[in-house]
């Protein structure tokens, strides 16, 4: 049995690579990555020895690459998977290889690191105790509408990835489906020009209909308040706040 390492890489700030990730990357013989040029440059900037083999594992070939990765594991190679930023498998390539490795009797070890999802959630100011990560919405309008409607009555905070070219469209459609809920648009997370815009869906849809941005965005939208049930921690916090207010009066 061999181990397939699932390695999180920085989403912007290279200092976010963990010492453990550095150690594992330095020990690999094979690294399957989304873009070999991007990953090769990252390794160079971080002064991490380049593995003997960098495999291109992207959305168009990841099913075919799964068999090759399993074959390398069967040979006893030290193999890892990463994406261009954040965690592989999550809205990024790698899942077919991970499943194939498990089915072949190998083990998976996740090397944690930076992720845009918790960063956006905590930056949004929206309830963090329960959330649903939806990834990228479909590009076609009809499919995107149905995709959003699936969570119409969800009490959970909703998190979406979106390309810079469709932020305004997603916000406008979310407004039509969910009503004027509170939301946040998180841009350039962990980078020099990190920016979080908070407001109602109406305000944000208007703003981003006319604004061009660079890089992918994380959009966080409040859940259905009518269906929301507070966690024990939130209930305790509310009770403490009420007690403090009573003590001040």
CORMOVEN-V877732 format. One record per helix or strand. SS is the DSSP state (H for helix, E for strand). FROM is the first residue (numbers start at 0). LEN is the number of residues. Records with the same first field share a line. If there is no record, write none. Layout:
SS = FROM-LEN / FROM-LEN
This chain:
E = 2-5 / 8-1 / 29-4 / 52-4 / 78-4 / 85-1 / 106-5 / 130-6 / 156-6 / 181-6 / 194-6 / 216-5
H = 13-3 / 18-9 / 35-10 / 61-13 / 94-9 / 115-9 / 140-9 / 166-12 / 200-9 / 224-3 / 231-17
